[in-house]
Amino acid sequence: MKNILYLVVIVLVAVGAISTGAQGVSTASSAAWKALTRGDSQGAMGILDKEIADGKNLFENYKMREFLRSANGNNAGAFDDVNKALAINAADGFLYLRRAEIGATLGKERTGILKDLDMAISYGVKNERAYQARGSILTDMGDVDGGIAAYKTALGFRPDYALGILGLSSAYRKKKDDDTAVKILEDFLASIENAEKKTHGIKRVVGGVETFETPATDGSGETQQSALLASGKPFITPPTAEENERNSDREEQTRNIIAAYDKLAGLYEQRRELDKALLTADKGIKLNSNDFYGLGIRGIIKLDLADFNGAVADFDRAIRITPKNASLYLNRGIAYMLLEKQPEAQRDFDKYLELKPDGKAFLDKQIDYAKKLFIKVIND
């Protein structure tokens, strides 16, 4: 059942993105749109491919297909569709925003991405997404003050925009102003937690599916869960475009709120505020039990606290989720080493070098650092 619900959520995210930005796309092909609302993205793609091959509704169909290709990971194809749509109508600001976003994913040249963002804004796309993307590019190009200004403009449009909060905090870190970076995240997450207290439950993500916990009503004392989609109710009938848009936004917000907890936990760990770091990491993982990044950070925090068995458990969980992440094997190997389980440690160090062949010097440095840091703990 969870796998079916997960598929529905993924499809709705793609449909929500289409309804959010591609004005008029839903009229491009009624058959393709109906296929999407049924959750048949493959069928919708086939309809769009045929209509494009037949030269029908090219502008709207390119826009619609671009979103589907992007949602399916075909960013090169999506980028090509955006270019074709812009060749038909070069005054569509949203298409410039999409080309900038996809171009960033593809690693396109940054000045070109910045130009597209400026074009999007000049054609009226003045929203949090455009200015957040602009802040990211400017910061990455070394104009940190310009990036901060753009992030603040994005948050002026929407103060609770989690992606903008993450970007603004990162920009202040680049300015070596960690106190401000931390405060931005603290204030944002405090506002999220205060808002949650006014509701009757807590949103979570389990196995990629957003759920809502409610108090037990059967006398068991156990928390009850039900899957939530765009309307806050189990999926029964095809949702409206507005519901799709809300669902897409909520999914993105949830993902970035979790990232904010992870980032703040990492900052606390670097500042050696370990109790706060552990509590913050726990909150992020509670929202998404498959947050491998948060599990990795919590494992490092537990290493710092000399909870080596706890660290191994977190690294185990993270590795099951993302088995090709080299740093997780390095960190679990260190935890095993500190537990004096040398065969297990060596196995993980070997796996780290298999995944990162040029990492021997860094591995040796980390092993030496861990031995020096925890020598008293080991001896005791």
Summary of the structure (lengths in Angstrom):
residues: 380
radius of gyration: 23.2
end to end distance: 49.6
largest distance: 76.3
contacts: 1239
relative contact order: 0.06
helix: 73%
strand: 4%
